[in-house]
Amino acid sequence: MTAYGLASLLRRQWIRDFFELYSYTNGGTMAKCEVCGNEYYLSFEVIAAGNRHVFDSFECAIHRLAPVCSHCGCRIIGHGIEGKDTFFCCANCAAQEGVKGAVDHVRDDVTNLTI
């Protein structure tokens, strides 16, 4: 293990130890994830549209907050596409629902590409 790797590991362990110690010594309880119910010392809070949410992982946050594609039903984690007053995960799903002009990327003539 490199010195950087060891320092990173020790820093993460210190953060874990600090939060555990703070939570238990201050009589506080660990925050409880509103999706799975897990009590975790590294849980986090998200405020969306004025509402406070607590999660123990990004997975749970995505499950609760991410919009759903109106065509295929998957969670939209990236930018997605909005058309016909609804959300889609990609241009293909939007096109299949009749949205005109939706593209995932723009094709340019790349033969004269300069960087």
Buried (B, 14 or more C-beta within 10 A) or exposed (E): EEEEEEEEEEEEEEEEEEBEEEBEEEEEEBBBBBBEEBEBBEBBEEEEEEEEBBBBBEEBBBEBBBBBBBBEEBBBEEEBBBBEEBBBBBBBBBBEBEBEEBEEEEEEEEEEEEE
